[in-house]
Structure formats: C-alpha cells, structure tokens
Amino acid sequence: MERALKKHLAKTTKKKYFVIFNCSKKFTLTLVCKYLGVSRFGYLQWLKNGKPMNKNYNRILAIKIKLIFHLFKKRFGYNMMTLLLNKYFN
C-alpha cells in the first residue's frame, strides 16, 4: 500500500480524495484515509456533495477529441470540433 500511495502524500486534499476514490477497492477506506492524513468524514462528505473534477469527464470522448485535434493539425475550435465529432463518431 505504501508504494501505491506514497507519491500522493504531498498533494492537495481534493487530489487525495480522488486517490482514495480510485484505491478504495484495493484497500480499506479507514486505512487509506489514515495513511494520507485525511478524515474519513471529510471524504464521505466529498462523495456525497459530488466529485467536481470527475463528474462530467468521459475518457473515451477525450481520446476522440485529442485524435481529431492532432489529425487536423490543431486548427479547429469548439464549433468545428463538435461538427467533426458528430460526423466521424456520431
């Protein structure tokens, strides 16, 4: 567990919460919170109120956007990107 979480010790509290969210299936919640120095109640409140960085993030869509962005040599903005996404990926 120390190897997996050691690099996240100096991060901000929100980033620690994301680490706990990702590692909660591997390790117990109490143990991870204690190791990172975050209260369990604070983490549970953060889960209840929502995860703003993770809420609307879609990895597959992000990969498609990057592909189109680099394919057309970084020329197009928001409107053209949406048109191309609808055309190529529906």
C-alpha positions in Angstrom: 0.0 0.0 0.0 2.8 2.4 0.8 4.2 2.1 -2.8 0.8 2.8 -4.3 0.1 5.9 -2.1 3.5 7.3 -1.3 3.5 9.8 -4.2 0.2 11.2 -3.2 1.2 12.4 0.3 2.1 16.0 -0.7 -1.0 16.6 -2.9 -4.0 18.8 -2.1 -6.9 17.4 -0.2 -9.1 17.1 -3.3 -6.5 15.1 -5.1 -6.1 12.9 -2.1 -9.9 12.3 -2.2 -9.6 11.2 -5.8 -6.8 8.8 -4.9 -8.9 7.3 -2.1 -11.8 7.0 -4.6 -9.6 5.1 -7.0 -7.9 2.9 -4.4 -11.0 2.1 -2.2 -11.5 -1.2 -4.0 -7.9 -2.4 -3.2 -7.6 -1.2 0.4 -9.9 -0.4 3.2 -11.2 3.1 3.5 -10.1 3.7 7.0 -6.6 2.5 6.3 -6.1 4.7 3.2 -7.6 7.8 4.9 -5.3 7.3 7.9 -2.2 6.9 5.7 -2.9 10.0 3.6 -3.9 12.1 6.7 -7.4 12.8 5.6 -10.5 12.4 7.8 -12.9 9.7 6.8 -15.9 12.0 7.4 -14.4 14.6 5.0 -14.0 12.0 2.3 -17.6 10.8 2.7 -18.9 14.4 2.6 -16.9 14.9 -0.6 -18.5 11.8 -2.1 -22.0 13.0 -1.0 -21.6 16.5 -2.4 -20.1 15.3 -5.7 -16.8 14.9 -7.4 -16.4 18.1 -9.5 -13.2 17.0 -11.4 -14.6 13.6 -12.1 -18.3 14.4 -12.6 -18.5 15.1 -16.4 -15.3 13.6 -17.6 -15.5 11.0 -20.3 -12.2 9.3 -21.2 -13.4 7.9 -24.5 -14.7 11.2 -25.6 -11.4 12.9 -24.6 -9.4 10.4 -26.6 -11.6 11.1 -29.7 -11.2 14.9 -29.3 -7.4 14.6 -29.0 -7.3 12.4 -32.1 -9.3 14.9 -34.2 -7.3 17.8 -32.7 -4.0 16.4 -33.7 -5.3 14.9 -37.0 -6.3 18.4 -38.3 -3.1 20.0 -37.0 -4.5 21.9 -34.1 -6.5 24.3 -36.2 -10.1 24.0 -35.2 -12.0 25.4 -32.3 -15.1 24.3 -30.3 -17.7 24.6 -33.1 -15.7 22.7 -35.8 -14.6 20.1 -33.3 -18.3 19.3 -32.4 -19.2 19.1 -36.1 -16.3 16.7 -36.7 -17.1 14.6 -33.7 -20.6 14.2 -34.9 -19.5 13.4 -38.4 -16.8 10.8 -37.6 -18.0 9.3 -34.3 -21.7 10.0 -34.3 
